[in-house]
């Protein structure tokens, strides 16, 4: 099961990560064939993880998954909360500075490009880099500050409404996940993956038409269609959060290294930024109409 958030498809949060509960399948003919946990430092003589949904060929299970024994240096939920708070604080401070200084649009979008590059670099690194993640947060914040100021000229108060909306979505998804109203299984993951790919392809096509044909492209980001796609974008962002919560929970359960909490913070920040920008655009369209 993979999160569509790109940073969670890396080592430590997938079936090939090498942590307890995430080992790759053994080579054919080996003595450990059929036991995906044979090389785990936490494996018992009787495999306690037989129902782990990450085990090859196992059924989807979300309840009653046993935790791996605690070990020194393992990631905890407190680590994830702390690193996520630091990363989001960097985004907010940088966005506030960009807003207060009234940075020009060109500078803001330049910062956005730098943030995108840093995000891609971190996504393909073997290990999380706090320096890159925090640099990404700062440049992303500068971009969001300029973008928010631009949308505030179109719809007064839209940025604050988008912040409140993002907070509400986060809280709502967290409650729904913890109470199991949202069941993150393979069917859910496949559905979100397909919807996300289709959504992104349509947005790319719309951007190309807008760039080379002028106007609003195919109209997916304005008017009635813009409202529909804005709502779809927010719902997708909420689904990304649910997948992220599942990946973080499993990383904690199976003893991922503490440094992976930075990766978790990075992934959650990406999802929250996605939701905020979609809400910002949606609110602006609704105010125009």
N, C-alpha and C positions, 0 to 999 in steps of 0.2 A: 504494500500500500504506500503510495507516494503522495506527498503534499504537492499541489500545483504551485505553491510558493517555491520558486527555484532554489532557494538556499537550503531547503529541507530535503532536497533530493541528493544531498551530498553525504559523505561519510559520517556515520554516527546516528543517522536518523532513517536509514533504509535497510533493506534486507541484506545488503552487502557491506554493512558498516563495520563489522568485526567486533562489536560490543556484545555483551551478553544478550541473547535473544535476537541478534541481528546477523548471525554468521551466514556466509554463503553456503550453498549445498556442497557436500563433500564429493570428491571425485568418484566416479563409478568404479565399483570393485573394491573400495576401501573398506576397512573394518567398521568405519563409522557411517557407512552409507545409510541414508534414511534418517539420521539423527542430526538435524541442523545445529544442535547445540553441543556437539561432541567436543569442540575446541574451546568452548566457553569456560572461563575461569570460575564461573558460578554453577557449572553443570553438576547435578547430583547423579548418583548411580541410577536412580530412576528419574527419568526426565520430567521435571515439574512444569515444563513449558510446552507440553504436548499440544495445548489448545491455543497457543500463541498465533494470532492471525498472520504474523510475519513468517511463520514456519512454512516451508515449501509444501504446498498441497493442503494446508490446514484450512478448516472452515473459518468463516468470519466470526470472531468472538470479540466482544467489547467488555463483557462483565467478568468479574472473578479472576482476572489475570494476576497471577502471583508476582510479587515484587522480587527482584534479585536482592541477594544480601547486600547490605550497605558496605561500601568500601571507601577508604580514604581517598579524597580527591575526586569523588564522584559528583556529578551535577545534582543540585537540589532545586526545588521550586523557588526557594528564597534567592538562589543565584540568578535564576531566570528573571524573577521580578526585579531584582536590583539592577541587572544589566539592561533590562528593557526600560526601566525608569531613567537610567543615565542616557541611553540612546535617544529616547523621546525628549528628554530635557534639552539635549543638544539641538534637536530639530526645532523645538519651540523657541529657544533663545535665539537661534540664528534667524528664524522666521520673524521674530519680534524686531530684531535689529534691522533686517531688510525692510520691514514695514516702516519703522521709525526713520530710517535714513532715506526712504523713498528711492531705493536703488532703481536705475533705469531698467526697462524691460529687457534690453539686450544683455545686460549683466546678469539678470535673473535667469534667463534662458541658457546663458553660458554656464551658470552654476548648475542648472538642471542637467546639462550634457555631462559635466564633470561627475555629478552624482551618479548618473547612469553608468558611466565608465567604471567608477569605483565599485558600484554594485555588481557589475559583471565580473570585475577582477576578483572580488570576494567570493562570488558564487562559484568560481572555478578554482579557487585555492584549496589545497589539501587540508588546511587548518584555518580556523577563524583568526582574523587579525583585528584586535581591538582598535589599532590605529586607523586601519582602513574603514572599519565600521563607523567609528566616530567621525572621521573625515567625510564619509558618505552622509552621515546625519547632518553635519554642518552645511554642506553644499545643498542637500535636499531641503533643509530649512530655508536657506537663502532663496531657492527657487520658489518654494511655497509662499514665502513672504511676498515676493513680487507678484506671483500669480493671484494671491488672495487680494492684494491691493487693486489689481486690475479688475477682478470680479466685483470688488466692492464699489467700483465706479459704475458698474452695470446694475447691480442690485445691492443697495445699501444694507449692510448687516449680514450679507450672505456668508462671509467667513465665520462669524460667531455662530450662526445657525449650523454651518457645516461642522464646526468643532463639537457643538452639543449633539448633533446627529451622529457623529462618529463615536462619541462617548456612549451614546445610547445603544448603538449597534454592537459595540464591543461588550457592554454589560449584558445586553440581551442574549448574545450568542454564548457568552460565558455561562450564564444561568441555564440556558437551554442545553448546553453541553454537559454541565455538571449534573443536571437533573435527568439526563439521558433523553430529553425530548428530541435531540438531534443524535441519531445513531450513525457514527462515522464507521461505515463498513466499506467493503470493496465496491458494492453497487453505488453507494454515495460518491465514492472517489471517482469512479468511472464517469458518472453523470457530470460531476463538476469539471473533470478534465475535458470532456467533450464540449461542454458549454463554454468553457474558457477559451478553448482553441477557436471555436466558431466566432465568439465575440471578438477576439483579437484580430482574426482574419478580416472580419467586416470593418473594424476600425482602421486597419491598415489600408484596405481598399478605399474607404471613405477619405482617408488622408491623402492618398495618391490622386484621387479625383479632384480634391480641393487644391492640391499643389499644382497640378497641371491643367486643370479645367477651370479653376477659379471658383468663387462663390463658396457654398457650404458643402461641396462635394456631392454625395448622395443624400445629404440631409439627415444623416444618422445622429448628428449632434446638435440639431436645432429643431424647433417646432415640436409637433406631436411625436415624431419618431425620436427626437432627442430626449423627450420625457420617458418614452418606453425604454430606450437603451440606457438612460441614466438609472432607471429603477433596476434594470437587469444588472448593470454594473455594480450597484450597491449590494444586491442579493449575492452576486458572485463574490464580492469582497467578504461578505458575511460567511459564505461557504469556505473561503480561504482561511478565515480565522478558525472555523471549526476543525479543519484539517490540521492547522498549526497547533491548536490545543492538543489534539490527539498525538501528534508527533512529539511535542514537548513532554506530555505525560508519559509516553513510552520511553523517551530518552532518560527521564528520571527513574522510571521503574527498572530499567535494564542497565543502569550504571554507566551512562555516557560520561566522559571526562568533564570536569568542571569548566574547562575552556569552551566547551560546546554551548554553554549558556550565552556566550556572546553571539553565537550563530542563531540561537533561538530568539534573542533580542532583535537581531537584524531581520529575521523573517517576519516577526510580529510587526515590526516597524514598517516593512514593505506593505503588509496587508492593510495597516491603518492608514498609510499614505494613500493607497489605492482608494479606500472607502472615502476618505476626506475629499480627494479630487473629484470623485464621481458625484458626491453630494454637493460640492461647490458648483459644479456645472449644472446639476439638476435644479438646484435652488435658483440659479441665475436664469435658467430657461423659464421656470415657473413664474418668476417675478416679471420677466419680459412679457409673458402671455397675459 
